[in-house]
Amino acid sequence: MKSIENEEKHKILNRDIGMKMLKKVPEVTIFFWITKLLTTGMGEVFSDYIVTHLNPIIGLSVAVLVLIGSFILQLKVRKYIPSIYWLVVVMVSIFGTVAADVVHVGFGIPYIASTLFFAFALLTTFIIWYKTEKTLSIHSIYTTRREILYWSVVMGTFAFGTAAGDMTASTMHLGYFTSGLLFTGLLAIPIIGNKLFKLNEIFSFWFAYIMTRPVGASFSDWSAVSQKHGGLGFGGGPVTLILTIIIVALVGYLSISRKDVIDEGIAESA
């Protein structure tokens, strides 16, 4: 009798832990995708601005320290806090852009090679996650290990998306605007596939998540670069500032309205 009671308590404890950890991940709503697109664009132009206008060593060192600090904070909190979660996403966006740029600029590796490299690294991370946890659902993140795997995948999507966007814009000579349109078309695939053809939801989510990176980065680069290079010529500083203001306002709204908070008592199985 006691063993049965202990087993029931164990099940309840696991369920409660799952619900608590689920609160660390925002509900996937239209607000999620809008914020994600904005952070990808902001991270792209801000990273470029750091490298070209500021001392790159100091700027990148500060960015890495903020990334580490925000990530530790995200791991320590016991529920989803919009300001902390999206700060991590922004810092991952900046660092992912830098990683892709360093591989190309610092080591002279062609964009097509760096794109393939980051695609392989991302696929490997997905395989490790699935092999160890038997799921890739963001609604199953109720352990620290799964959360670390989740953020590892997020990091990989930003690096791969940056390299892919640069490859189409530069190597394939499509330019930033056309690249943005290309990846927007690819982004529509999981949306249409899920709605009309019942495409797997987990696959659809991650496919869309990956595509939002080159979409946001391409259009933000197009807004920032000079007209001579096919852009609107607004500059990296102003574009970064505008996107930052919008992101802060949107995250503030989400913090107050709780529009992207999973209902308490609802926990999806792994």
C-alpha positions in Angstrom: 0.0 0.0 0.0 2.8 2.4 0.9 4.6 1.6 -2.3 1.5 2.5 -4.3 1.2 5.8 -2.4 4.8 6.6 -3.0 4.4 5.9 -6.7 1.4 8.2 -6.9 3.3 10.9 -5.1 6.2 10.5 -7.5 3.8 10.8 -10.5 2.3 14.0 -9.0 5.8 15.4 -8.3 6.9 14.8 -11.9 3.7 16.4 -13.2 4.2 19.4 -11.0 7.8 19.8 -12.1 6.7 19.5 -15.7 4.2 22.3 -15.3 6.6 24.5 -13.5 9.3 24.1 -16.2 6.7 24.5 -19.0 6.2 28.0 -17.7 9.7 28.8 -18.7 8.8 28.5 -22.4 6.3 30.9 -23.9 3.2 29.8 -25.6 3.7 29.7 -29.4 1.3 32.5 -30.5 1.5 35.3 -33.1 3.3 37.3 -30.4 6.0 34.7 -30.2 6.7 34.8 -34.0 6.6 38.6 -34.2 9.0 38.9 -31.3 11.3 36.2 -32.8 11.4 37.9 -36.1 12.2 41.3 -34.5 15.0 39.8 -32.3 16.6 38.1 -35.4 16.7 41.4 -37.2 18.0 43.3 -34.3 20.7 40.8 -33.5 21.9 40.8 -37.1 22.3 44.6 -37.5 23.6 45.2 -33.9 26.3 42.5 -34.4 27.3 44.1 -37.7 27.3 47.5 -36.0 29.6 46.3 -33.1 32.1 44.9 -35.6 32.2 47.9 -37.9 31.7 50.9 -35.6 32.9 49.9 -32.2 35.9 48.2 -30.8 35.1 44.6 -31.9 37.0 42.9 -29.1 35.4 44.9 -26.3 32.0 44.8 -27.9 32.0 41.1 -28.5 33.5 40.4 -25.0 30.6 42.3 -23.4 28.1 40.5 -25.6 29.5 37.1 -24.6 29.4 38.1 -20.9 25.8 39.3 -21.2 24.9 36.1 -23.0 26.4 33.9 -20.3 24.8 35.9 -17.6 21.3 35.9 -19.2 21.6 32.2 -19.9 22.5 31.4 -16.2 19.6 33.6 -15.1 17.2 31.8 -17.5 18.3 28.4 -16.1 17.9 29.6 -12.5 14.4 31.0 -12.7 11.5 28.6 -12.1 9.0 30.1 -14.5 8.8 31.8 -17.8 9.7 35.5 -17.5 9.4 37.4 -20.8 12.2 39.9 -20.2 14.8 37.1 -19.3 13.7 34.7 -22.0 13.8 37.2 -24.8 17.1 38.7 -23.5 18.6 35.3 -24.0 17.2 35.1 -27.5 18.5 38.5 -28.4 22.0 37.7 -27.1 21.9 34.3 -28.9 21.0 36.2 -32.0 24.0 38.5 -31.7 26.4 35.7 -30.8 25.0 33.4 -33.6 25.6 36.2 -36.1 29.1 36.7 -34.8 29.9 33.0 -35.0 28.8 32.8 -38.6 30.7 36.0 -39.5 33.9 34.8 -37.8 33.9 31.5 -39.7 33.6 33.4 -43.0 35.6 36.6 -42.4 38.1 35.4 -39.8 38.9 32.1 -41.4 38.0 32.9 -45.0 35.6 30.0 -45.3 33.0 30.4 -48.1 29.4 31.0 -47.1 28.3 27.8 -48.8 30.8 25.8 -46.7 29.9 27.6 -43.4 26.2 27.1 -44.2 26.7 23.3 -44.7 28.8 23.2 -41.5 26.2 24.9 -39.4 23.5 22.8 -41.0 25.4 19.7 -40.0 26.0 21.0 -36.5 22.3 21.9 -36.1 21.2 18.5 -37.3 23.7 16.8 -35.0 22.2 18.7 -32.0 18.7 17.7 -33.0 19.8 14.1 -33.2 21.5 14.2 -29.8 18.3 15.8 -28.3 16.0 13.2 -29.8 18.3 10.3 -29.0 18.6 11.3 -25.3 15.0 12.6 -24.7 12.9 10.8 -27.4 11.2 14.1 -28.3 11.9 17.5 -29.8 8.8 19.2 -28.5 9.4 22.5 -26.7 6.4 21.6 -24.5 8.4 18.7 -23.0 11.2 20.8 -21.5 10.9 20.0 -17.8 14.5 19.2 -17.0 17.7 21.3 -17.1 19.2 18.9 -19.7 16.4 19.4 -22.0 16.5 23.2 -21.6 20.2 23.2 -22.4 19.6 21.1 -25.5 16.8 23.5 -26.4 19.1 26.5 -26.2 21.8 24.7 -28.1 19.4 24.1 -30.9 18.3 27.8 -30.8 22.0 28.8 -31.0 22.4 26.5 -34.0 19.4 27.9 -35.8 20.8 31.5 -35.5 24.2 30.5 -36.8 22.8 28.5 -39.7 20.2 31.1 -40.6 22.8 33.8 -40.7 25.2 31.8 -42.9 22.3 30.8 -45.2 21.1 34.4 -45.5 24.6 35.7 -46.3 25.1 32.9 -48.8 22.0 33.7 -50.8 22.6 37.5 -50.6 26.3 37.4 -51.4 27.4 34.2 -53.0 24.3 33.7 -55.0 24.0 37.5 -55.7 20.4 37.7 -54.8 20.8 40.7 -52.5 19.2 41.1 -49.1 15.6 42.0 -50.3 15.3 39.1 -52.7 16.8 36.7 -50.1 14.2 37.9 -47.6 11.5 37.1 -50.1 13.0 33.7 -50.8 13.1 32.7 -47.1 9.7 34.2 -46.6 8.4 31.7 -49.2 10.2 28.9 -47.4 8.7 30.1 -44.1 5.3 29.6 -45.6 5.9 25.9 -46.2 5.4 24.7 -42.6 2.5 27.1 -42.1 0.6 25.9 -45.1 1.7 22.3 -44.6 0.5 22.2 -41.0 -2.8 23.9 -41.8 -3.8 22.0 -45.0 -1.9 18.8 -44.9 -1.5 18.1 -41.2 2.3 18.3 -41.4 3.9 17.2 -38.1 3.6 20.0 -35.6 7.1 19.6 -34.1 8.8 19.5 -37.6 6.7 22.5 -38.7 7.7 24.5 -35.6 11.4 24.0 -36.0 11.3 24.5 -39.7 9.5 27.8 -39.2 11.8 28.7 -36.3 14.9 28.2 -38.5 13.5 30.2 -41.4 12.6 33.2 -39.3 16.3 33.8 -38.8 17.3 34.5 -42.4 13.9 36.3 -43.0 14.5 38.8 -40.2 18.2 39.1 -40.9 17.8 39.7 -44.6 15.2 42.4 -44.3 17.0 44.2 -41.4 20.2 44.1 -43.5 18.3 45.5 -46.5 17.0 48.3 -44.3 20.5 49.1 -42.9 22.9 48.8 -45.8 23.5 51.7 -48.2 21.5 52.2 -51.4 24.7 51.6 -53.3 24.6 48.0 -52.0 20.9 47.6 -52.7 19.6 48.6 -49.3 17.5 51.5 -48.0 20.5 53.1 -46.3 19.0 53.7 -42.8 22.2 52.5 -41.2 22.9 49.8 -38.6 22.6 52.1 -35.6 19.1 53.6 -36.3 17.7 50.2 -37.4 19.1 48.6 -34.2 17.6 51.4 -32.0 14.2 51.2 -33.7 14.0 47.4 -33.4 15.2 47.5 -29.8 12.4 50.0 -28.9 9.8 47.8 -30.5 11.1 44.6 -28.8 11.2 46.3 -25.4 7.6 47.6 -25.9 6.4 44.2 -27.0 8.1 42.2 -24.2 6.7 44.8 -21.7 3.2 44.2 -23.1 3.7 40.4 -22.8 4.9 40.8 -19.3 1.8 42.7 -18.3 -0.8 40.9 -20.4 0.6 37.4 -20.1 -0.7 36.7 -23.6 2.1 34.1 -24.1 1.9 32.3 -20.8 0.8 28.7 -20.8 -2.4 28.2 -18.8 -1.6 26.9 -15.3 -2.6 23.3 -14.8 -2.0 22.4 -18.5 1.1 20.3 -19.1 1.8 18.3 -22.2 3.4 15.0 -22.0 7.0 14.5 -23.3 
